[in-house]
Amino acid sequence: ALEAEFRRSHAAVAMTGTVPCKVDAGYGPIQVGDLLTTSPTPGHAMRSADPLPGTILGKALEPLDAGTGTIRIVVMLR
């Protein structure tokens, strides 16, 4: 019960490593190796068409051709 309450009031944050990430391919298909940035879809990332410094969340390790889903990404700090 205490763990469930904690999950409702706190968000998981990854600083580095391989993690699952919600993504939206509605703004362009995501390929392995694509750099990801924040999406207009709340709580999701999308493929970065113009990867400016400071805007990248990580790199896609799995593809997503269309729609929304969860893929593994590498989170990196720079």
C-alpha positions as CSV (number, residue, x, y, z in Angstrom):
1,A,0.0,0.0,0.0
2,L,2.8,2.4,0.8
3,E,4.6,1.6,-2.4
4,A,1.4,2.1,-4.5
5,E,0.9,5.6,-2.8
6,F,4.6,6.5,-3.6
7,R,4.1,5.6,-7.3
8,R,1.0,7.8,-7.5
9,S,2.8,10.8,-6.2
10,H,6.3,10.4,-7.6
11,A,7.8,10.0,-11.1
12,A,10.6,7.7,-12.1
13,V,13.6,9.6,-13.5
14,A,16.6,8.0,-15.3
15,M,19.9,9.8,-15.4
16,T,21.8,7.3,-17.5
17,G,21.4,3.7,-18.8
18,T,18.9,1.7,-20.8
19,V,15.3,2.4,-19.9
20,P,11.8,2.0,-21.3
21,C,10.4,5.2,-22.8
22,K,6.9,6.1,-24.1
23,V,7.3,7.4,-27.7
24,D,5.0,8.9,-30.4
25,A,5.9,8.0,-34.0
26,G,3.1,10.2,-35.3
27,Y,5.7,13.0,-35.8
28,G,7.9,10.6,-37.8
29,P,8.9,7.0,-37.7
30,I,11.5,6.1,-35.1
31,Q,14.5,4.0,-36.2
32,V,17.2,2.4,-34.1
33,G,19.8,5.1,-33.4
34,D,17.5,8.1,-33.8
35,L,17.9,10.8,-31.2
36,L,14.8,11.5,-29.2
37,T,13.4,14.7,-27.8
38,T,10.2,15.8,-26.0
39,S,6.9,15.4,-27.9
40,P,3.7,17.5,-28.0
41,T,2.1,14.3,-26.8
42,P,2.3,14.6,-22.9
43,G,4.6,12.1,-21.4
44,H,6.1,10.9,-24.7
45,A,9.3,11.4,-26.7
46,M,9.6,11.7,-30.5
47,R,12.3,11.5,-33.1
48,S,14.3,14.7,-33.2
49,A,14.4,16.2,-36.7
50,D,16.8,18.9,-35.6
51,P,18.9,17.7,-32.6
52,L,19.9,20.9,-31.0
53,P,22.2,20.8,-27.9
54,G,20.3,20.4,-24.7
55,T,17.1,19.0,-26.3
56,I,18.0,15.3,-26.6
57,L,16.6,12.8,-24.1
58,G,18.4,9.7,-25.5
59,K,18.9,7.4,-28.4
60,A,16.4,4.8,-29.7
61,L,17.4,1.1,-29.3
62,E,14.2,-0.1,-31.0
63,P,12.1,1.1,-33.9
64,L,8.5,2.3,-33.9
65,D,6.9,2.9,-37.3
66,A,3.6,4.4,-36.3
67,G,1.4,5.3,-33.4
68,T,2.5,5.4,-29.8
69,G,4.3,2.7,-27.8
70,T,7.1,2.0,-25.4
71,I,10.6,1.3,-26.6
72,R,14.0,0.9,-25.0
73,I,16.3,3.9,-25.2
74,V,19.8,4.8,-24.0
75,V,19.6,7.9,-21.7
76,M,22.8,9.9,-21.8
77,L,24.0,13.1,-20.1
78,R,26.1,15.6,-22.0
